[in-house]
Amino acid sequence: MDLRSCEPWWLLRNGIMWNYPSLVRSLTCDVAIIGGGITGAFISQRLAAAGLAVVVLDKRSIGEGSTTASTALLQYEVDTPLHILEKRVDAETAERVYRLGIDAISSIETLSRRLRVDCGFARRKSLQLASRERDALRLEREVAARRRIGLSVRLLDRERLARERGWGHACALETPEAAEVDPFRLTHGLLQRARRDGARVLDRVEVTRVRPTARSVLLETDRGATVRASHVVFATGYETAAWTPKTRTRVVSTFAMVTDCVDRIEGWDDRSLIWETARPYIYLRRTDDDRVLIGGGDIDSATASTRDRLIPAKSAYLARRLRALFPTLHFDVDRAWAGAFVESEDSLPYIGRSPKHRRLLFALGYGGNGMTFAWIGAEVLAGLIVDGDHPDATRFSFDRARRTAS
Ligand SMILES: Cc1cc2nc3c(=O)[nH]c(=O)nc-3n(C[C@H](O)[C@H](O)[C@H](O)COP(=O)(O)OP(=O)(O)OC[C@H]3O[C@@H](n4cnc5c(N)ncnc54)[C@H](O)[C@@H]3O)c2cc1C
C-alpha cells in the first residue's frame, strides 16, 4: 500500500536523522516489533527499558510511513464527540477513552522531557469551531457531556470569537489539554533511546511471512534471514496483511500542506490547534519555525494515483480555508502532500492480541488521533506482554468489533 504521496514536511525539515542497519543474519528476541513509526517507537522504547530483548523491523526507512506525513496535533478527543460516543459504545468506555487521551498527552510530555528527546513538544489549547450555525447546539451538548465527567472545557460564544479572533462562527469549544510535536524527531529520539537499552532497530527489511507456534513466532523476511520471537507486535499502521485480524474500518485519503514562514498572525497569538465540527474537517497548527501546517479535504479513496492527481486542487482548497480564517495573512504554499488514513467504525483504535494466536499482538491506531492512540497502544501492549493483562485491554480488542456489531 502507498501510505503517502510526495515528500511530507517533516522529512524535508529534518533530513536523514539516523541510519539504521538492515537484517543480515537471523536473530532471536523476546519481542519483535514490525513497524518503525511512532507506534513501534513508543512500544520498543517501553519494552527495551523494561529489560526485554527487542527487535524492530521496518520495510521502509524508519519513520517514513504515515508518521512523517502527520500534522501531529496531539488531541484527546476521538473523532466521535463524547456525547455521541457514550451511546455508540457505552458511557464508561467513552469516558475512559477520553481520559486515556488526556493521560497520553501528559505522558508523552513527561517521557520526552525525561529522555531529553528534542521533538518540539509544546502544550497548546485546542479550539473546535462550529462549522455551521446548527452545529452550535452540538457543541453545547458536548461541553455539557465533558463537564459531567469533570473535564475542563469552555464554550466561546460568537461575541468573544469576533472580539478576540475576528471570526464569525456561532461558537467554539476550547480545551486546555492538547499539544503539538514533531513526529519524525519524536520517533527517531525514542528509537535511539530504545537502542541504548539494547533494542536492535533495523529498516529496509520486509516481514513476508508470520509463522506462530505454541512456544514462539518465526518471522520470515525478504532478506532471507529470520527473526524468532516470544511475542510479535504489529505496529504496521494503516497497512493490512494476511495476518491482520478483521476490523470494521474504512480507508480514506487526507491532504496536507505547509506554508512558508509567516509573520505574526492576528487572532492566533496563542497558537491553538484549530479544527471544526464539519466532516471531513480541516485541522491546523503552527510549526516552531512559524509556518502554518494544515490538513483536511479527506476523500473516500486510498488510491495513490487519485490522491496524487488531487494534491494541487486540495492544497488550493486548504489555502482558501486558511485565508478565510486569517484574511490578512500573506503566505505561499511551500509543500503539499497526502496520505492514507484508516477510520474505525466506533472511532477507537484496535489494540490487543490476535483472536487466533496469543503471541501476536496489534497496535493499530485507526482514527484522527493516531499519535495519542500510539501511546495508548504502547501502554496496553506493554501490560499484556510484561504483566499478562491490562485493565483497558478489552475496550480496544478485536473482539469488541463483534460486540458493537451484535
Ligand atoms: C496527512 C496526515 C495527517 C495526520 N495528522 C494527524 C494528526 O494531526 N494527529 C494525529 O494524532 N494523527 C494524525 N495522522 C495519523 C498519524 O499520522 C498516524 O496514525 C500515525 O503516524 C501512525 O503511526 P504508526 O507508527 O502506527 O504507522 P506508520 O508510521 O505508518 O508506521 C508503520 C510502519 O510499518 C511498516 N510496515 C508495514 N508492514 C510491514 C512489513 N510487513 N514488514 C516491515 N515493515 C512493515 C511500514 O513501512 C511503516 O513504516 C495523520 C495522518 C496523515 C496521513
The ligand as a Gaussian input file, in Angstrom:
#p B3LYP/6-31G(d) Opt

LIG

0 1
 C       -1.773000      13.776000       6.298000
 C       -1.950000      13.126000       7.651000
 C       -2.176000      13.935000       8.763000
 C       -2.318000      13.344000      10.027000
 N       -2.466000      14.166000      11.094000
 C       -2.549000      13.635000      12.337000
 C       -2.634000      14.482000      13.478000
 O       -2.657000      15.719000      13.361000
 N       -2.686000      13.905000      14.701000
 C       -2.653000      12.542000      14.861000
 O       -2.706000      12.075000      16.002000
 N       -2.568000      11.711000      13.809000
 C       -2.514000      12.230000      12.540000
 N       -2.395000      11.409000      11.466000
 C       -2.365000       9.970000      11.710000
 C       -0.989000       9.528000      12.191000
 O       -0.008000      10.057000      11.329000
 C       -0.896000       8.006000      12.188000
 O       -1.936000       7.475000      12.956000
 C        0.424000       7.540000      12.780000
 O        1.521000       8.142000      12.157000
 C        0.537000       6.038000      12.639000
 O        1.794000       5.657000      13.108000
 P        2.216000       4.152000      13.013000
 O        3.547000       4.027000      13.612000
 O        1.133000       3.302000      13.592000
 O        2.214000       3.851000      11.439000
 P        3.373000       4.183000      10.372000
 O        4.053000       5.457000      10.666000
 O        2.769000       4.008000       9.018000
 O        4.414000       3.023000      10.643000
 C        4.105000       1.690000      10.296000
 C        5.342000       1.100000       9.660000
 O        5.140000      -0.302000       9.472000
 C        5.934000      -0.671000       8.375000
 N        5.453000      -1.965000       7.864000
 C        4.196000      -2.289000       7.459000
 N        4.151000      -3.576000       7.061000
 C        5.417000      -4.084000       7.224000
 C        6.015000      -5.357000       6.981000
 N        5.309000      -6.392000       6.505000
 N        7.334000      -5.519000       7.251000
 C        8.072000      -4.481000       7.750000
 N        7.549000      -3.251000       7.982000
 C        6.241000      -3.052000       7.737000
 C        5.741000       0.474000       7.379000
 O        6.817000       0.542000       6.485000
 C        5.638000       1.689000       8.287000
 O        6.829000       2.452000       8.345000
 C       -2.259000      11.950000      10.179000
 C       -2.042000      11.139000       9.058000
 C       -1.877000      11.712000       7.810000
 C       -1.625000      10.807000       6.631000

